[in-house]
Amino acid sequence: MGNSIVDYFISLVQIDSESKQEKDVALKLEKDLTALGAEVKFDKANEKTGGNIGNLYAYLPGKKDKEPILFCAHMDTVKSGIGIKPQILKDRITSDGTTILGSDDKSGIAQIFWAIKEISENHITHAPIEIVFTVSEEKGLLGSKNLDYSLIKSKFGFALDSRKVGSLAIGAPSENDLKIFVHGKEAHAGVEPEKGLNAIKIAAEAITKIPLGRIDEETTCNIGKIEGGKATNIIPNYVKIEAEVRSHSEEKLQKITQQISSIFKETASKYQVKNSDGKIIYAKVEIDINKGYQSFRLKEDDEIIKLGHEANKVLDLPCTTSIGGGGSDANNFNQNAIKMAIVGTGMNSVHTVDEFILISDLEKGAQWIKEVIRIYSQI
């Protein structure tokens, strides 16, 4: 386990665990948590996510007159997370510059584990503690979406998956994922282009009509991926577009989603061509819309928020709350009636080769969790 949280964090990031390949780090965590006296099991989320292991659930018994408190972090990393070589540089930990570091979210895992380790080894009386380390968070929150929630006894908890230590995100948007398929008609680009329907052109025209970026303070829209065409001498008959809409307002989310659908269908309906037997061929659009995750909004006076602020006061951290623009496992926990705020771990420049975490933040994050447990256990 190492002699410090720094040692433990470094041991975690050196274990490859890109999304759907979390088994090795999960088995280490199972062993380490069991050594602390926790009851550990895995659910079967991987049967739906396609990964090599399910979510890890752990229960550490405590005071019988207290309900448990929950802490969550995710085990998977984005690419490129293979062969990470962490470097300790004075006040911080980085990768060697060729990969990510993996502090998103192994800093959260290390802080949760180390806090519980110190509580257990010092025989500090505490409330029961539940831990969930999820899989495939970076793949659309798939792990928490398919978590076996019957395991969870806690009514509230914290997701360790943000930047500033002690900062509390009390809300996050809903998201719709869109896959748009534009069907045109192939033809030779040099010999008879007039017999084709250029799917790329149709898609491009539609895209110019769609509101992109920040639409208002609650809503964003992005087209992030386009695939289509076979060769420059063939009129492309097919384009696939992947997009997303996010909003804190369900009404706005659906409005923009339907607007995108209507624009593509109306644009395609203008394009037609006759085939060799005189039959008119029309461009077509198919759209698949899937709910990525549901928004949530906690209240400033919720017990979980007041608890987080009390820990901040003890550690002389700012008592701040924010409304996030991204999704996290907290979205799915809240959707399943478990109030969960998102708290920072100190991670910086995540998803890049410049990612780093200050050693002081890594340590303070574990202290914050210990304070939360101490305060909650004494209430």
TORVO-89627 format. One record per residue (C-alpha): x, y, z; residue in three letters. Coordinates in nm, 2 decimals, decimal comma. Each point is the difference from the previous one (the first is absolute). Last residue first. Layout:
<sites>
      xx      yy      zz   aa
       X       Y       Z  ala
...
</sites>
This chain:
<sites>
      xx      yy      zz   aa
   -2,39    1,44    1,44  ile
    0,33   -0,16    0,11  gln
    0,04   -0,24   -0,29  ser
   -0,08    0,27   -0,25  tyr
    0,28    0,22    0,14  ile
    0,26   -0,27    0,00  arg
   -0,10   -0,14   -0,34  ile
    0,01    0,35   -0,16  val
    0,33    0,07    0,18  glu
    0,16   -0,32   -0,13  lys
   -0,12    0,09   -0,35  ile
    0,15    0,34    0,02  trp
    0,33   -0,14    0,13  gln
    0,01   -0,23   -0,31  ala
   -0,04    0,30   -0,22  gly
    0,26    0,19    0,19  lys
    0,26   -0,26   -0,08  glu
   -0,06    0,00   -0,38  leu
   -0,03    0,38    0,01  asp
    0,34    0,03    0,18  ser
    0,16   -0,23   -0,26  ile
   -0,13    0,23   -0,28  leu
   -0,16   -0,20   -0,28  ile
    0,10    0,00   -0,37  phe
   -0,13   -0,05   -0,35  glu
    0,22    0,15   -0,28  asp
   -0,04   -0,32   -0,21  val
   -0,37    0,09   -0,02  thr
   -0,33   -0,15    0,12  his
    0,03    0,20    0,32  val
    0,17    0,34    0,02  ser
   -0,02   -0,01    0,38  asn
   -0,12   -0,24    0,26  met
   -0,02    0,14    0,36  gly
   -0,26   -0,24    0,13  thr
   -0,32    0,21   -0,05  gly
   -0,34   -0,09    0,13  val
   -0,32   -0,10   -0,19  ile
   -0,32   -0,02    0,21  ala
   -0,21   -0,31    0,03  met
   -0,36   -0,04    0,12  lys
   -0,10   -0,36   -0,05  ile
   -0,34   -0,02   -0,16  ala
    0,10   -0,20   -0,31  asn
    0,02    0,30   -0,22  gln
    0,23    0,15    0,26  asn
    0,23   -0,29   -0,03  phe
   -0,01    0,02   -0,38  asn
    0,09    0,37   -0,01  asn
    0,27   -0,05    0,27  ala
    0,18   -0,24   -0,24  asp
    0,11    0,31   -0,19  ser
   -0,15    0,23   -0,27  gly
    0,14    0,34   -0,10  gly
   -0,10    0,36    0,03  gly
    0,02    0,02    0,37  gly
   -0,20    0,23    0,24  ile
    0,22    0,13    0,28  ser
    0,04    0,00    0,37  thr
    0,26    0,18    0,22  thr
    0,10   -0,03    0,36  cys
    0,36    0,10   -0,04  pro
    0,25   -0,23    0,18  leu
    0,14    0,06    0,35  asp
    0,02   -0,38    0,07  leu
   -0,26    0,02    0,28  val
   -0,22    0,24   -0,20  lys
    0,02   -0,23   -0,30  asn
   -0,12   -0,30    0,20  ala
   -0,30    0,20    0,12  glu
   -0,07    0,11   -0,36  his
   -0,01   -0,37   -0,11  gly
   -0,25   -0,08    0,27  leu
   -0,22    0,30   -0,09  lys
    0,00   -0,13   -0,36  ile
   -0,10   -0,35    0,11  ile
   -0,27    0,11    0,23  glu
   -0,17    0,20   -0,28  asp
   -0,01    0,37    0,09  asp
    0,16    0,12   -0,33  glu
   -0,24   -0,21   -0,19  lys
    0,09   -0,28   -0,25  leu
   -0,07    0,03   -0,38  arg
    0,01   -0,30   -0,23  phe
    0,00   -0,06   -0,37  ser
   -0,06   -0,34   -0,16  gln
    0,26   -0,19   -0,20  tyr
    0,08   -0,10   -0,36  gly
   -0,35   -0,02   -0,12  lys
    0,01   -0,15   -0,35  asn
   -0,12    0,14   -0,33  ile
    0,05   -0,19   -0,32  asp
   -0,07    0,20   -0,32  ile
   -0,05   -0,13   -0,35  glu
    0,01    0,24   -0,30  val
   -0,09   -0,06   -0,36  lys
    0,09    0,14   -0,34  ala
   -0,27   -0,06   -0,25  tyr
    0,01   -0,23   -0,31  ile
   -0,25    0,07   -0,28  ile
   -0,06   -0,29   -0,23  lys
    0,09    0,06   -0,36  gly
    0,14   -0,34   -0,07  asp
    0,36    0,11    0,02  ser
   -0,05    0,19    0,33  asn
   -0,15    0,34    0,03  lys
    0,14    0,24    0,26  val
   -0,12    0,16    0,33  gln
    0,12    0,25    0,26  tyr
   -0,25    0,23    0,17  lys
   -0,11   -0,26    0,26  ser
    0,36   -0,03    0,13  ala
   -0,02    0,36    0,14  thr
   -0,33   -0,05    0,16  glu
    0,11   -0,32    0,17  lys
    0,33    0,14    0,12  phe
   -0,17    0,32    0,13  ile
   -0,28   -0,19    0,17  ser
    0,23   -0,23    0,19  ser
    0,22    0,29    0,12  ile
   -0,31    0,19    0,11  gln
   -0,12   -0,31    0,19  gln
    0,32   -0,01    0,20  thr
   -0,01    0,37    0,06  ile
   -0,35   -0,01    0,14  lys
    0,05   -0,32    0,20  gln
    0,30    0,14    0,19  leu
   -0,18    0,34    0,04  lys
   -0,30   -0,17    0,17  glu
    0,23   -0,21    0,21  glu
    0,18    0,31    0,13  ser
    0,35   -0,05    0,14  his
    0,10   -0,06   -0,36  ser
    0,23   -0,21   -0,21  arg
   -0,03   -0,09   -0,37  val
    0,23   -0,25   -0,17  glu
    0,11   -0,08   -0,35  ala
    0,12   -0,29   -0,21  glu
   -0,03    0,02   -0,38  ile
    0,01   -0,30   -0,24  lys
    0,01    0,08   -0,37  val
   -0,11   -0,22   -0,30  tyr
   -0,03    0,02   -0,37  asn
    0,32    0,17   -0,08  pro
    0,05    0,10   -0,36  ile
    0,29   -0,22   -0,10  ile
    0,33    0,13   -0,16  asn
    0,13    0,14    0,33  thr
   -0,03   -0,34    0,17  ala
   -0,21   -0,17    0,26  lys
   -0,21    0,26    0,16  gly
   -0,12    0,05    0,36  gly
    0,08    0,05    0,36  glu
   -0,07    0,31    0,21  ile
    0,07    0,04    0,38  lys
   -0,04    0,27    0,26  gly
   -0,31    0,20   -0,08  ile
   -0,07    0,20    0,31  asn
   -0,29    0,16    0,19  cys
   -0,01    0,19    0,32  thr
   -0,28    0,11    0,24  thr
   -0,05    0,17    0,34  glu
    0,17    0,34   -0,04  glu
   -0,12    0,02   -0,36  asp
    0,09   -0,16   -0,34  ile
    0,36   -0,07    0,08  arg
    0,16   -0,18   -0,29  gly
   -0,21   -0,08   -0,31  leu
   -0,34    0,12   -0,13  pro
   -0,08   -0,21   -0,31  ile
   -0,05    0,16   -0,34  lys
    0,36   -0,05   -0,12  thr
   -0,03   -0,36    0,10  ile
   -0,28   -0,06   -0,24  ala
    0,19    0,12   -0,30  glu
    0,30   -0,21    0,10  ala
   -0,21   -0,31    0,03  ala
   -0,15    0,05   -0,35  ile
    0,34    0,06   -0,15  lys
    0,15   -0,30    0,17  ile
   -0,29   -0,22   -0,12  ala
    0,06    0,10   -0,36  asn
   -0,30   -0,12   -0,20  leu
    0,12   -0,15   -0,33  gly
   -0,11   -0,01   -0,36  lys
    0,12    0,36   -0,07  glu
    0,36   -0,13    0,08  pro
    0,00   -0,20   -0,32  glu
    0,36   -0,05   -0,13  val
    0,22    0,18    0,25  gly
   -0,16   -0,08    0,34  ala
   -0,13   -0,34   -0,10  his
   -0,33   -0,05    0,18  ala
   -0,12   -0,10    0,35  glu
   -0,33    0,11    0,14  lys
   -0,07    0,18    0,33  gly
   -0,07   -0,13    0,35  his
    0,07    0,22    0,30  val
    0,03   -0,19    0,33  phe
   -0,02    0,20    0,32  ile
    0,12   -0,14    0,34  lys
   -0,12    0,23    0,28  leu
    0,09   -0,02    0,37  asp
   -0,22    0,19    0,24  asn
    0,14    0,15    0,32  glu
   -0,15    0,12    0,32  ser
    0,19    0,26    0,19  pro
    0,19    0,01    0,33  ala
   -0,08    0,13    0,35  gly
    0,15    0,02    0,35  ile
    0,37    0,02   -0,09  ala
    0,19    0,03    0,33  leu
    0,36    0,14    0,03  ser
    0,19   -0,17    0,27  gly
    0,31   -0,07   -0,20  val
   -0,02    0,19   -0,33  lys
   -0,03   -0,22   -0,32  arg
   -0,28   -0,25   -0,03  ser
   -0,08   -0,37    0,04  asp
   -0,03   -0,12    0,36  leu
   -0,37   -0,08    0,00  ala
   -0,15    0,07    0,34  phe
   -0,28   -0,17    0,20  gly
   -0,37   -0,02    0,08  phe
   -0,28   -0,24    0,10  lys
    0,24   -0,28    0,06  ser
   -0,11   -0,37   -0,01  lys
    0,13   -0,08   -0,35  ile
    0,01   -0,36   -0,12  leu
   -0,34    0,02   -0,16  ser
    0,15    0,27   -0,23  tyr
    0,16   -0,27   -0,22  asp
    0,19    0,24   -0,22  leu
   -0,09    0,02   -0,37  asn
   -0,01    0,38   -0,03  lys
    0,28    0,02    0,25  ser
    0,23   -0,21   -0,22  gly
   -0,11    0,15   -0,33  leu
    0,07    0,36    0,10  leu
    0,02    0,10   -0,37  gly
    0,32   -0,19   -0,08  lys
    0,23    0,19    0,24  glu
   -0,19   -0,15    0,29  glu
    0,08   -0,34   -0,13  ser
    0,04   -0,18    0,33  val
   -0,11    0,12    0,35  thr
    0,17    0,00    0,34  phe
   -0,28    0,00    0,25  val
    0,07    0,03    0,37  ile
   -0,23   -0,02    0,29  glu
    0,09    0,10    0,35  ile
   -0,17   -0,08    0,33  pro
    0,03    0,28    0,25  ala
    0,33    0,04    0,18  his
    0,20   -0,08    0,31  thr
    0,37    0,05   -0,06  ile
    0,21   -0,31    0,03  his
    0,32    0,17   -0,12  asn
    0,05   -0,26   -0,27  glu
   -0,36    0,02   -0,12  ser
   -0,02    0,38   -0,02  ile
    0,34    0,02   -0,17  glu
   -0,10   -0,26   -0,25  lys
   -0,33    0,17   -0,06  ile
    0,16    0,33   -0,09  ala
    0,26   -0,18   -0,21  trp
   -0,27   -0,19   -0,20  phe
   -0,21    0,30   -0,07  ile
    0,29    0,22   -0,09  gln
    0,16   -0,26   -0,23  ala
   -0,33   -0,06   -0,18  ile
   -0,05    0,37   -0,05  gly
    0,36    0,04   -0,13  ser
   -0,07   -0,30   -0,22  lys
   -0,26    0,20   -0,19  asp
    0,10    0,19   -0,19  asp
    0,34    0,00    0,16  ser
    0,09   -0,23   -0,30  gly
    0,32    0,16   -0,10  leu
   -0,07    0,03   -0,37  ile
    0,27   -0,14   -0,23  thr
    0,32    0,11   -0,18  thr
    0,09    0,29    0,24  gly
    0,18   -0,21    0,26  asp
   -0,32    0,01    0,21  ser
   -0,03    0,26    0,27  thr
    0,01    0,02    0,39  ile
    0,05    0,33    0,17  arg
    0,19    0,21    0,26  asp
    0,36   -0,09   -0,09  lys
   -0,05   -0,20   -0,32  leu
   -0,11   -0,36    0,07  ile
   -0,04   -0,18   -0,34  gln
   -0,26   -0,26   -0,08  pro
    0,08   -0,24   -0,29  lys
   -0,34   -0,10   -0,16  ile
    0,03   -0,31   -0,21  gly
   -0,34    0,01   -0,16  ile
   -0,23    0,30    0,08  gly
   -0,02    0,18   -0,33  ser
   -0,30   -0,03    0,00  lys
   -0,25    0,08    0,27  val
    0,01   -0,15    0,34  thr
   -0,21   -0,26    0,19  asp
   -0,03   -0,06    0,37  met
   -0,27    0,25    0,08  his
   -0,06    0,17    0,34  ala
   -0,28   -0,03    0,26  cys
   -0,04    0,06    0,37  phe
   -0,31   -0,09    0,19  leu
   -0,11    0,06    0,36  ile
   -0,17   -0,27    0,21  pro
   -0,29    0,05    0,24  glu
    0,10    0,04    0,36  lys
   -0,12   -0,18    0,31  asp
    0,21   -0,31   -0,08  lys
    0,32    0,18    0,00  lys
    0,23   -0,14   -0,27  gly
    0,03   -0,28   -0,26  pro
    0,21    0,07   -0,31  leu
   -0,19   -0,09   -0,31  tyr
    0,16   -0,03   -0,35  ala
   -0,15    0,00   -0,35  tyr
    0,22   -0,04   -0,31  leu
   -0,17    0,05   -0,33  asn
    0,02   -0,28   -0,25  gly
    0,30   -0,16   -0,18  ile
    0,14   -0,06   -0,35  asn
   -0,22    0,26   -0,17  gly
   -0,28   -0,05   -0,25  gly
   -0,21    0,26    0,18  thr
   -0,31   -0,22    0,04  lys
    0,16   -0,32    0,14  glu
    0,26    0,23    0,16  asn
   -0,27    0,13    0,24  ala
    0,00   -0,34    0,17  lys
    0,07    0,12    0,35  asp
    0,33   -0,04    0,19  phe
    0,04   -0,08    0,37  lys
    0,19    0,13    0,30  val
   -0,06   -0,02    0,37  glu
    0,24    0,24    0,16  ala
    0,24   -0,11    0,28  gly
    0,30    0,21   -0,11  leu
    0,17   -0,30   -0,17  ala
   -0,33   -0,04   -0,20  thr
    0,05    0,36   -0,13  leu
    0,35   -0,08   -0,12  asp
   -0,09   -0,33   -0,17  lys
   -0,31    0,14   -0,18  glu
    0,20    0,31   -0,10  leu
    0,27   -0,22   -0,16  lys
   -0,27   -0,20   -0,18  leu
   -0,16    0,32   -0,13  ala
    0,33    0,13   -0,13  val
    0,05   -0,31   -0,21  asp
   -0,36   -0,03   -0,11  lys
   -0,04    0,36   -0,13  glu
    0,01   -0,08   -0,38  gln
   -0,34    0,14   -0,11  lys
    0,13    0,35    0,01  ser
    0,38    0,03    0,03  glu
    0,14   -0,17    0,31  ser
    0,38   -0,05   -0,02  asp
    0,15   -0,03    0,34  ile
    0,28    0,26    0,05  gln
   -0,27    0,25    0,10  val
   -0,09   -0,21    0,31  leu
    0,36   -0,05    0,13  ser
    0,06    0,37   -0,03  ile
   -0,31    0,08    0,20  phe
    0,11   -0,24    0,27  tyr
    0,35    0,15    0,03  asp
   -0,14    0,35    0,01  val
   -0,25   -0,11    0,26  ile
    0,29   -0,10    0,22  ser
    0,18   -0,30    0,13  asn
   -0,08   -0,24   -0,28  gly
   -0,30   -0,23   -0,05  met
</sites>
